[in-house]
Amino acid sequence: MIKEIISTDKAPQAIGTYSQAVRVDRTVYLSGQIPLSPETMTLVDGDIRAQVVQVFENLGAVIEAAGGNFADVVKLNVYLTDLGHFPIVNEVMGQYFQEPYPARAAIGIAALPKGALVEIDGIVCLPPQEYPAS
């Protein structure tokens, strides 16, 4: 088993005792991303749409650092403080993913770190040709 910590300065740095992602062989486990700007480590300005876009941008940066892309994502968990925002998540997600879409869960929760409205984590399965050499 090959285990590697994935880290990039193109996504927010961890704000706790976790890694941005961990790769085990060809599987990458993405930690939850909230809509923090990587440059300022503050929540992006704007509404829920702006927050969802920033979350996908953050996830994309970590996925790229792991050697993959959005087509390699097999599972997402979406955490929302208001499930009424789920149609916006679907709309924005359509800008980053094409069929076949990853498996997904949507979970309504009371609060998220730093007052974020959305957090998303996921699992990526890298194809053999994109598997980073260790």
Biotite code that builds the C-alpha atoms (Angstrom):
import biotite.structure as struc

atoms = struc.array([
    struc.Atom([0.000, 0.000, 0.000], chain_id="A", res_id=1, res_name="MET", atom_name="CA", element="C"),
    struc.Atom([1.290, 3.424, -0.993], chain_id="A", res_id=2, res_name="ILE", atom_name="CA", element="C"),
    struc.Atom([0.076, 6.290, 1.205], chain_id="A", res_id=3, res_name="LYS", atom_name="CA", element="C"),
    struc.Atom([0.791, 9.912, 0.328], chain_id="A", res_id=4, res_name="GLU", atom_name="CA", element="C"),
    struc.Atom([-0.393, 13.213, 1.783], chain_id="A", res_id=5, res_name="ILE", atom_name="CA", element="C"),
    struc.Atom([-1.650, 15.570, -0.936], chain_id="A", res_id=6, res_name="ILE", atom_name="CA", element="C"),
    struc.Atom([-1.145, 19.288, -0.381], chain_id="A", res_id=7, res_name="SER", atom_name="CA", element="C"),
    struc.Atom([-1.318, 22.393, -2.544], chain_id="A", res_id=8, res_name="THR", atom_name="CA", element="C"),
    struc.Atom([-1.149, 26.119, -1.906], chain_id="A", res_id=9, res_name="ASP", atom_name="CA", element="C"),
    struc.Atom([-3.840, 26.559, -4.604], chain_id="A", res_id=10, res_name="LYS", atom_name="CA", element="C"),
    struc.Atom([-6.449, 25.457, -2.043], chain_id="A", res_id=11, res_name="ALA", atom_name="CA", element="C"),
    struc.Atom([-6.964, 26.626, 1.539], chain_id="A", res_id=12, res_name="PRO", atom_name="CA", element="C"),
    struc.Atom([-4.534, 25.180, 4.025], chain_id="A", res_id=13, res_name="GLN", atom_name="CA", element="C"),
    struc.Atom([-5.945, 22.838, 6.649], chain_id="A", res_id=14, res_name="ALA", atom_name="CA", element="C"),
    struc.Atom([-7.461, 24.706, 9.600], chain_id="A", res_id=15, res_name="ILE", atom_name="CA", element="C"),
    struc.Atom([-7.196, 21.738, 11.933], chain_id="A", res_id=16, res_name="GLY", atom_name="CA", element="C"),
    struc.Atom([-5.573, 18.366, 12.402], chain_id="A", res_id=17, res_name="THR", atom_name="CA", element="C"),
    struc.Atom([-6.167, 16.972, 8.908], chain_id="A", res_id=18, res_name="TYR", atom_name="CA", element="C"),
    struc.Atom([-4.653, 16.909, 5.428], chain_id="A", res_id=19, res_name="SER", atom_name="CA", element="C"),
    struc.Atom([-6.192, 18.391, 2.283], chain_id="A", res_id=20, res_name="GLN", atom_name="CA", element="C"),
    struc.Atom([-6.253, 14.850, 0.882], chain_id="A", res_id=21, res_name="ALA", atom_name="CA", element="C"),
    struc.Atom([-4.680, 11.440, 1.351], chain_id="A", res_id=22, res_name="VAL", atom_name="CA", element="C"),
    struc.Atom([-3.858, 9.122, -1.542], chain_id="A", res_id=23, res_name="ARG", atom_name="CA", element="C"),
    struc.Atom([-3.819, 5.380, -0.898], chain_id="A", res_id=24, res_name="VAL", atom_name="CA", element="C"),
    struc.Atom([-2.704, 3.578, -4.040], chain_id="A", res_id=25, res_name="ASP", atom_name="CA", element="C"),
    struc.Atom([-5.052, 4.972, -6.756], chain_id="A", res_id=26, res_name="ARG", atom_name="CA", element="C"),
    struc.Atom([-7.735, 6.242, -4.355], chain_id="A", res_id=27, res_name="THR", atom_name="CA", element="C"),
    struc.Atom([-7.680, 9.835, -3.116], chain_id="A", res_id=28, res_name="VAL", atom_name="CA", element="C"),
    struc.Atom([-9.751, 10.822, -0.090], chain_id="A", res_id=29, res_name="TYR", atom_name="CA", element="C"),
    struc.Atom([-10.568, 14.545, -0.227], chain_id="A", res_id=30, res_name="LEU", atom_name="CA", element="C"),
    struc.Atom([-11.091, 16.386, 3.038], chain_id="A", res_id=31, res_name="SER", atom_name="CA", element="C"),
    struc.Atom([-14.059, 18.700, 3.190], chain_id="A", res_id=32, res_name="GLY", atom_name="CA", element="C"),
    struc.Atom([-13.583, 22.053, 1.530], chain_id="A", res_id=33, res_name="GLN", atom_name="CA", element="C"),
    struc.Atom([-15.444, 25.154, 2.609], chain_id="A", res_id=34, res_name="ILE", atom_name="CA", element="C"),
    struc.Atom([-15.520, 28.364, 0.522], chain_id="A", res_id=35, res_name="PRO", atom_name="CA", element="C"),
    struc.Atom([-12.271, 29.849, 1.778], chain_id="A", res_id=36, res_name="LEU", atom_name="CA", element="C"),
    struc.Atom([-10.079, 31.864, -0.537], chain_id="A", res_id=37, res_name="SER", atom_name="CA", element="C"),
    struc.Atom([-6.656, 30.148, -0.595], chain_id="A", res_id=38, res_name="PRO", atom_name="CA", element="C"),
    struc.Atom([-4.938, 33.540, -0.639], chain_id="A", res_id=39, res_name="GLU", atom_name="CA", element="C"),
    struc.Atom([-6.675, 35.111, 2.365], chain_id="A", res_id=40, res_name="THR", atom_name="CA", element="C"),
    struc.Atom([-8.088, 32.069, 4.226], chain_id="A", res_id=41, res_name="MET", atom_name="CA", element="C"),
    struc.Atom([-11.358, 33.989, 4.599], chain_id="A", res_id=42, res_name="THR", atom_name="CA", element="C"),
    struc.Atom([-14.816, 33.143, 3.271], chain_id="A", res_id=43, res_name="LEU", atom_name="CA", element="C"),
    struc.Atom([-15.428, 34.422, -0.247], chain_id="A", res_id=44, res_name="VAL", atom_name="CA", element="C"),
    struc.Atom([-17.766, 37.360, -0.624], chain_id="A", res_id=45, res_name="ASP", atom_name="CA", element="C"),
    struc.Atom([-21.147, 36.695, -2.141], chain_id="A", res_id=46, res_name="GLY", atom_name="CA", element="C"),
    struc.Atom([-24.141, 34.439, -1.941], chain_id="A", res_id=47, res_name="ASP", atom_name="CA", element="C"),
    struc.Atom([-24.459, 30.650, -1.809], chain_id="A", res_id=48, res_name="ILE", atom_name="CA", element="C"),
    struc.Atom([-23.602, 30.386, -5.533], chain_id="A", res_id=49, res_name="ARG", atom_name="CA", element="C"),
    struc.Atom([-20.261, 32.133, -4.958], chain_id="A", res_id=50, res_name="ALA", atom_name="CA", element="C"),
    struc.Atom([-19.580, 29.818, -2.026], chain_id="A", res_id=51, res_name="GLN", atom_name="CA", element="C"),
    struc.Atom([-20.371, 26.669, -4.017], chain_id="A", res_id=52, res_name="VAL", atom_name="CA", element="C"),
    struc.Atom([-18.152, 27.809, -6.903], chain_id="A", res_id=53, res_name="VAL", atom_name="CA", element="C"),
    struc.Atom([-15.259, 28.450, -4.493], chain_id="A", res_id=54, res_name="GLN", atom_name="CA", element="C"),
    struc.Atom([-15.700, 25.025, -2.910], chain_id="A", res_id=55, res_name="VAL", atom_name="CA", element="C"),
    struc.Atom([-15.477, 23.333, -6.329], chain_id="A", res_id=56, res_name="PHE", atom_name="CA", element="C"),
    struc.Atom([-12.448, 25.471, -7.235], chain_id="A", res_id=57, res_name="GLU", atom_name="CA", element="C"),
    struc.Atom([-10.771, 24.380, -3.984], chain_id="A", res_id=58, res_name="ASN", atom_name="CA", element="C"),
    struc.Atom([-11.620, 20.724, -4.584], chain_id="A", res_id=59, res_name="LEU", atom_name="CA", element="C"),
    struc.Atom([-10.345, 20.998, -8.162], chain_id="A", res_id=60, res_name="GLY", atom_name="CA", element="C"),
    struc.Atom([-6.994, 22.342, -6.969], chain_id="A", res_id=61, res_name="ALA", atom_name="CA", element="C"),
    struc.Atom([-6.542, 19.423, -4.562], chain_id="A", res_id=62, res_name="VAL", atom_name="CA", element="C"),
    struc.Atom([-7.672, 16.887, -7.180], chain_id="A", res_id=63, res_name="ILE", atom_name="CA", element="C"),
    struc.Atom([-5.170, 18.360, -9.659], chain_id="A", res_id=64, res_name="GLU", atom_name="CA", element="C"),
    struc.Atom([-2.395, 18.198, -7.039], chain_id="A", res_id=65, res_name="ALA", atom_name="CA", element="C"),
    struc.Atom([-3.216, 14.490, -6.652], chain_id="A", res_id=66, res_name="ALA", atom_name="CA", element="C"),
    struc.Atom([-2.836, 13.964, -10.409], chain_id="A", res_id=67, res_name="GLY", atom_name="CA", element="C"),
    struc.Atom([-6.513, 13.789, -11.337], chain_id="A", res_id=68, res_name="GLY", atom_name="CA", element="C"),
    struc.Atom([-9.446, 15.834, -12.570], chain_id="A", res_id=69, res_name="ASN", atom_name="CA", element="C"),
    struc.Atom([-13.184, 16.068, -11.913], chain_id="A", res_id=70, res_name="PHE", atom_name="CA", element="C"),
    struc.Atom([-13.873, 13.107, -14.230], chain_id="A", res_id=71, res_name="ALA", atom_name="CA", element="C"),
    struc.Atom([-12.008, 10.926, -11.694], chain_id="A", res_id=72, res_name="ASP", atom_name="CA", element="C"),
    struc.Atom([-14.348, 11.814, -8.798], chain_id="A", res_id=73, res_name="VAL", atom_name="CA", element="C"),
    struc.Atom([-16.465, 8.808, -7.799], chain_id="A", res_id=74, res_name="VAL", atom_name="CA", element="C"),
    struc.Atom([-18.233, 10.111, -4.650], chain_id="A", res_id=75, res_name="LYS", atom_name="CA", element="C"),
    struc.Atom([-19.179, 13.474, -3.169], chain_id="A", res_id=76, res_name="LEU", atom_name="CA", element="C"),
    struc.Atom([-20.758, 14.384, 0.153], chain_id="A", res_id=77, res_name="ASN", atom_name="CA", element="C"),
    struc.Atom([-22.422, 17.805, 0.189], chain_id="A", res_id=78, res_name="VAL", atom_name="CA", element="C"),
    struc.Atom([-23.127, 19.437, 3.551], chain_id="A", res_id=79, res_name="TYR", atom_name="CA", element="C"),
    struc.Atom([-25.543, 22.385, 3.540], chain_id="A", res_id=80, res_name="LEU", atom_name="CA", element="C"),
    struc.Atom([-26.836, 24.575, 6.336], chain_id="A", res_id=81, res_name="THR", atom_name="CA", element="C"),
    struc.Atom([-29.984, 25.048, 4.205], chain_id="A", res_id=82, res_name="ASP", atom_name="CA", element="C"),
    struc.Atom([-31.109, 22.170, 1.964], chain_id="A", res_id=83, res_name="LEU", atom_name="CA", element="C"),
    struc.Atom([-33.137, 24.745, 0.021], chain_id="A", res_id=84, res_name="GLY", atom_name="CA", element="C"),
    struc.Atom([-29.817, 25.659, -1.618], chain_id="A", res_id=85, res_name="HIS", atom_name="CA", element="C"),
    struc.Atom([-29.464, 22.210, -3.181], chain_id="A", res_id=86, res_name="PHE", atom_name="CA", element="C"),
    struc.Atom([-30.752, 23.289, -6.632], chain_id="A", res_id=87, res_name="PRO", atom_name="CA", element="C"),
    struc.Atom([-27.897, 25.824, -6.781], chain_id="A", res_id=88, res_name="ILE", atom_name="CA", element="C"),
    struc.Atom([-25.403, 23.074, -5.896], chain_id="A", res_id=89, res_name="VAL", atom_name="CA", element="C"),
    struc.Atom([-26.806, 20.984, -8.765], chain_id="A", res_id=90, res_name="ASN", atom_name="CA", element="C"),
    struc.Atom([-26.548, 23.886, -11.190], chain_id="A", res_id=91, res_name="GLU", atom_name="CA", element="C"),
    struc.Atom([-22.969, 24.765, -10.252], chain_id="A", res_id=92, res_name="VAL", atom_name="CA", element="C"),
    struc.Atom([-21.954, 21.100, -10.159], chain_id="A", res_id=93, res_name="MET", atom_name="CA", element="C"),
    struc.Atom([-23.081, 20.838, -13.786], chain_id="A", res_id=94, res_name="GLY", atom_name="CA", element="C"),
    struc.Atom([-20.331, 23.324, -14.684], chain_id="A", res_id=95, res_name="GLN", atom_name="CA", element="C"),
    struc.Atom([-17.636, 21.008, -13.273], chain_id="A", res_id=96, res_name="TYR", atom_name="CA", element="C"),
    struc.Atom([-18.947, 17.505, -14.053], chain_id="A", res_id=97, res_name="PHE", atom_name="CA", element="C"),
    struc.Atom([-20.220, 15.631, -17.081], chain_id="A", res_id=98, res_name="GLN", atom_name="CA", element="C"),
    struc.Atom([-21.994, 12.284, -17.216], chain_id="A", res_id=99, res_name="GLU", atom_name="CA", element="C"),
    struc.Atom([-21.430, 9.806, -15.790], chain_id="A", res_id=100, res_name="PRO", atom_name="CA", element="C"),
    struc.Atom([-21.790, 11.825, -12.588], chain_id="A", res_id=101, res_name="TYR", atom_name="CA", element="C"),
    struc.Atom([-20.242, 10.698, -9.302], chain_id="A", res_id=102, res_name="PRO", atom_name="CA", element="C"),
    struc.Atom([-22.321, 9.162, -6.537], chain_id="A", res_id=103, res_name="ALA", atom_name="CA", element="C"),
    struc.Atom([-23.457, 11.856, -4.126], chain_id="A", res_id=104, res_name="ARG", atom_name="CA", element="C"),
    struc.Atom([-25.131, 12.486, -0.796], chain_id="A", res_id=105, res_name="ALA", atom_name="CA", element="C"),
    struc.Atom([-26.654, 15.728, 0.479], chain_id="A", res_id=106, res_name="ALA", atom_name="CA", element="C"),
    struc.Atom([-26.758, 16.282, 4.213], chain_id="A", res_id=107, res_name="ILE", atom_name="CA", element="C"),
    struc.Atom([-28.456, 19.139, 6.033], chain_id="A", res_id=108, res_name="GLY", atom_name="CA", element="C"),
    struc.Atom([-26.535, 20.307, 9.083], chain_id="A", res_id=109, res_name="ILE", atom_name="CA", element="C"),
    struc.Atom([-26.858, 23.063, 11.676], chain_id="A", res_id=110, res_name="ALA", atom_name="CA", element="C"),
    struc.Atom([-23.514, 24.812, 11.167], chain_id="A", res_id=111, res_name="ALA", atom_name="CA", element="C"),
    struc.Atom([-20.177, 24.655, 9.357], chain_id="A", res_id=112, res_name="LEU", atom_name="CA", element="C"),
    struc.Atom([-16.713, 26.008, 10.217], chain_id="A", res_id=113, res_name="PRO", atom_name="CA", element="C"),
    struc.Atom([-16.238, 29.770, 9.864], chain_id="A", res_id=114, res_name="LYS", atom_name="CA", element="C"),
    struc.Atom([-19.948, 30.274, 9.156], chain_id="A", res_id=115, res_name="GLY", atom_name="CA", element="C"),
    struc.Atom([-19.793, 28.656, 5.698], chain_id="A", res_id=116, res_name="ALA", atom_name="CA", element="C"),
    struc.Atom([-23.058, 27.670, 4.024], chain_id="A", res_id=117, res_name="LEU", atom_name="CA", element="C"),
    struc.Atom([-21.610, 24.646, 2.204], chain_id="A", res_id=118, res_name="VAL", atom_name="CA", element="C"),
    struc.Atom([-18.860, 22.041, 2.564], chain_id="A", res_id=119, res_name="GLU", atom_name="CA", element="C"),
    struc.Atom([-18.043, 19.211, 0.165], chain_id="A", res_id=120, res_name="ILE", atom_name="CA", element="C"),
    struc.Atom([-15.727, 16.227, 0.504], chain_id="A", res_id=121, res_name="ASP", atom_name="CA", element="C"),
    struc.Atom([-15.188, 13.323, -1.828], chain_id="A", res_id=122, res_name="GLY", atom_name="CA", element="C"),
    struc.Atom([-13.339, 10.307, -3.150], chain_id="A", res_id=123, res_name="ILE", atom_name="CA", element="C"),
    struc.Atom([-11.297, 10.189, -6.355], chain_id="A", res_id=124, res_name="VAL", atom_name="CA", element="C"),
    struc.Atom([-10.133, 7.074, -8.195], chain_id="A", res_id=125, res_name="CYS", atom_name="CA", element="C"),
    struc.Atom([-7.128, 7.837, -10.379], chain_id="A", res_id=126, res_name="LEU", atom_name="CA", element="C"),
    struc.Atom([-6.747, 5.922, -13.642], chain_id="A", res_id=127, res_name="PRO", atom_name="CA", element="C"),
    struc.Atom([-3.481, 3.965, -13.883], chain_id="A", res_id=128, res_name="PRO", atom_name="CA", element="C"),
    struc.Atom([-1.974, 6.377, -16.435], chain_id="A", res_id=129, res_name="GLN", atom_name="CA", element="C"),
    struc.Atom([-2.594, 9.318, -14.098], chain_id="A", res_id=130, res_name="GLU", atom_name="CA", element="C"),
    struc.Atom([-1.236, 7.598, -10.993], chain_id="A", res_id=131, res_name="TYR", atom_name="CA", element="C"),
    struc.Atom([1.594, 9.791, -9.656], chain_id="A", res_id=132, res_name="PRO", atom_name="CA", element="C"),
    struc.Atom([4.930, 8.050, -9.320], chain_id="A", res_id=133, res_name="ALA", atom_name="CA", element="C"),
    struc.Atom([6.066, 7.593, -5.743], chain_id="A", res_id=134, res_name="SER", atom_name="CA", element="C"),
])
